[in-house]
C-alpha cells in the first residue's frame, strides 16, 4: 500500500489572485490541460492510489510557502529540499509531474508552470476517482526558493491547533473539515495510529472496538503495514469518510476528533448526510487552497525542469 496524507497544509493577499484565471493558457498553449489530463489518465489506469498522492502533494506544496511548486525542487549538495524534510519525505507522484512537464515543454516550451501542473493533475485525478469536476484557475508561476523548514500538522494534532493552522492560510473551519475529507482516498501506516490501539496499553476509547481489533491484528505484521482511512470506498472520492468517523471508525486521531469536537462535528454530520454538498464544498475548498501564496505576473519563473530552478534564477 502507498502512503498518503498525514495532513495537509502568509495570509492570502487579494493581489495574489489577480492573474489566476480559468483557461489562462488558451492562447499560449491551447492543449495544456489536455496534455496534463492524458498523463494523469495513463497513470490512473494502472495506479488508482495516485489520487491520494496528488492530493497530498498539492496540500503540502500550498501549505509551506504557497502553491509555487517549491516542493518539487530536488536537494543539492548545498541545500535540502522540502521533499526530503519531515512529513514531506513520504510525498510521491513526482514522476507523473515530470512526465506531464516533458510533454508540455515539447508542445509549448517555457510556458506552463509546474505549480499549475500540480493543480491541474490533482483536479483530473479527483474527477477520475468519482469526485467533483471543477475548473482550475491557472496562471501560477514557479517559486525561486525551496524551504526545508517544514512544519505541518500531524495525525495527533488537536483540532484547535489544526483550526489555527488552517486559519493562518485563510481557510475556515468548514474548509478544513472539507479538505481533510481527502482522506477518503488515503491510507495511514501503523506508526501513525498504533498509539490509539488496545495493544499500546493506552487504548483510545473513541475507537470502535471492532476496528481496534482489526487494526491490532494488522499492525502485528512486519513492515509497518497500512490501513485505508476510508474502509468502504477506499479509492472513491465521496462522503463515506465522514459517515465512518461518526461511527467511531476513524483511523487517525485527528480524523476521529473531527467527529467529536463541537467546532467541527456539525460540518462532519452535514457532509455525512449530503454527499452532493461534500462534493461541491470539496471542489470549492481545493480551488481556494490552490490560490494560497500563488505567484503571478512577473513573479517567480516558469521552470523548464520541475526539479531544479532555471539557470541564472
N, C-alpha and C positions, 0 to 999 in steps of 0.2 A: 504494500500500500504506500501511497505517496503522502508526503507531509502537506499540511495546509496551514491555514490561518491559526495563529495564536492570537494575535489580534492585530489589530489593524492600525494604524493610523497614528510669526506671523499672522496673525489675523488676516483675513482676506480684504484687500482694498478693492473698492469698486473699479478702479482703473485697471486692475489686473484682468478683468473680464472683458474689457472694451473690444479687443480684436478677436475674441473667440467667436466663431460663427459656424453654423451648420453649412456644410458644403464649401468650406474655406478653400479647398483645392480644386474647385470646379473648373477653373480656367488654367491653373498651373500644372495640375496633374489629375485629369478627369477620372482616371482609373484607380486612383489611390486607394479608395475604400474597398473596391472590389479586389484589388491585389492583396490587401490585408485579409479580407474575408476568405479568399481562396487558400491562403496559407493556414488560416485557423481551421477551416473545414477539413483540410487534409490531415491536420494533427488530431482534431476531434474524432475523426473516423476511426482512429486507432487507439486513442487515449482520451476517454471522457473525463478523466481527472484533471485535464488541462484547464477546465473552467475554474476549479478551485485554485489552481496555481496562478492563473492570471488575475483573478480577483485579489488574491493576496499580494501579488506583485504591485498591482495598481494602488491598493491601500497603503502598502509600505512606502512606495515611492512618494505618494502625495503627503504622507504624514511626517516625513523627515524634514525636507526643505520646501516641499511643494511639488506639484506634478511636472517635474522638469527632467525626468529620466536619469537623475543622478544615481539612482540605484543600479543602473546598468553598467556603470563605469568599473572596469577591472582594477584590481590593486596593482601597484607598481613597486619597484624597489624602494621608492621614497614615500609612498603613501598607501594607506589601507582603504579600500573601497567600502562603501556601505554594505555591499553584498557579502562581505566577509565578517560582518560585525553583528553580535547578539542575535536577535530573532531573525534578522535578515539572512543569516547564514544558511537557512533552510528554504529560502525562496527559490523557486525553479521556473523554468519556462523561457529562459534567456535565449535558448537556441531557436525557439519559434520567432522571437522578435528579430533575431539575426536573419532568419530566412526571409521574413517579410521585408526587412530593410534592404537586403540584397536585391530582391525583385524590384523594389521601389527605386533604388539607385540606378538600376538598368533602364527603367522606364522614364524616370524624372530625377536626374542627378541633383543632389543637394537641395531638395525641395520639401520633402515630408519629414517632419521631426520624429525622433524616437519616442518622445513624450506622447505625440499623437498616435503613434503605432500602438503603444500600451493601451490607451483609452479605447481605440477602435477595436483592437483584438479582444479586450475584455467585453465590450458590448456584444461582439459577434459570438463569443462562447456562451455568454448568458442566454442569448436568444436560442442558440443550438441546444441548450440544456433545458428548454421549456420555459425560460424566464421571459421577462418583458422585452419587446422590441422597441428601441428608442433611438433617437437621433443624437449623435455626439457632436457638440460644438468643437471645432478644431481651429488650429492656428497657434498652438503652443510652440514654444521654442525650447531647445535643449539647454540645460544649465551648464555652467562653466566650473562648478565646484561640486565635489563629492564629499559628503560629511560623514565621517566614521563615528561620530558621537551620536549613536542611535539609541533612543530611549522610548520604546513603545510599550503600551500596556500589555500585560501578560494574562495568563489563564486564571490567576488568583487575584487580579486587581479588583478592589472593591468597586461597586457600582458608582459610588460617589466620586471616586477618583477618576474612573473612566469617563464619567459625565464631564468632569472638569477638563480632561484632555481633549475631548471632542469639542467642547465649548470653545476652547482656545483655538480651534481650527474653524470656528464659525458655524459649527453644526449643533443642532438642537438635540435634546434628549431623545425625541422621537426618531430623528435621523440616525442617532447612534444605535438604537434598537433595530432600526431598519437595516443598517449596514452590517451589524453583527448577524443578521439573517443570512449573510453569505456563508455561514456555517452549515447551511442546508446542503452544501455540496463538498464538505471537507471531512478530514479525518484528524484525529489527535493521537499522538503516540503515548503510551502508558506513562512515560515520565512526566507528562503534563497533567495527569489526573490521578495517579496512583495514591497520592496522599489523601484522597477522599474515600478510598475503599476500606472495607472492613479488615482487609489483610494488613492495613497500615497500622492497626492498633488504635487509630482515632477515626473511626468511620464517620462520614458526613450524614447526619440524619435526614438531610434534604434530598438524598438519592433513593430512588425506588429500590427496595431490597432485591427484586428480581434482576434489575440491571446491575446492581452491585455484584451479585453472584456471577453473572455472566462476565463482567469485566475482571473480576478476581481470577477467574479461570483463564481468561485471555492473557492477562499480564504475567502469568506464571511461565508463559512460553519465552524462549530465549529470543534475543534480538530486538527488544523494545518494540513490540507489535503495536498496531494502531487500531482504533475503533472509529467507525463512521459517526460523525456528530449528528447526522440525521439517519436514524436506523431504519426508516421505512422507504424513503425515496432518495437514496444516497447520491444519485447523480442528476437529480432534477431540481431546478430552482423553483421551489414552491413554498408554501407556508407550513409544511409538516414539522419543521424545526420548532416552531412556536407551540404547536399542539403538544409536542413531546416534552418540552420544558415545563409546560403547565401540569404535566403528569409526573413531574419529578424525575424525568428521564434525560436530563441534561448531562452530558459527559464532563464538560469542564465547569469549574466552579463559577466563572464569570457568566456563562450561559445560564446556569440554573438560577443564579441570583437575579437575572433579568426578570424571571417569572415570580420572584418573591419580593423584590424591593418595591415599595409603594410608588416610587417615582417612575418606574418602568413597567410594572405589571399591567397597567391599563393598555399600553401600546402592544404588549405581548398578546393580551387577550383579544384586542381588536384585530390583529393580524391573523391570529389563530382562527378567528371566526369568519374572516373575509379574505380569501385568497386573492381576489382581484385588487383589493385595497393594498395588500402587501406588494403585488406586482407593480402597481403604479408608484407606490412610495419608494420601492427599491430603485426603479429607474430614475426617479427624480433625485434621490439621495446620491446615486452614482454620478449623475450629471453635475450636481453641486460639488461633490467631493473632487471631481475631476478638474475643477476650476481653482482649487486651493493653490495659491502661490504661483499661478501659471505665468510664464514669461511670454511676452507678446511683442509685436512690432520689431524693433531692432535689438531687443534684449537677447542675451544668450547667443546661440548659434543653431545651425542645422547640421548635426553630426553626419559624417559620411559613414562612420562605423559606430554603432551604438555603444560599444565597449570602451572607446577611447575618445578623448577630446580631439578636435581638429588640430592639426599642426599650427602653431602660432597663436592658439587660443590663450 
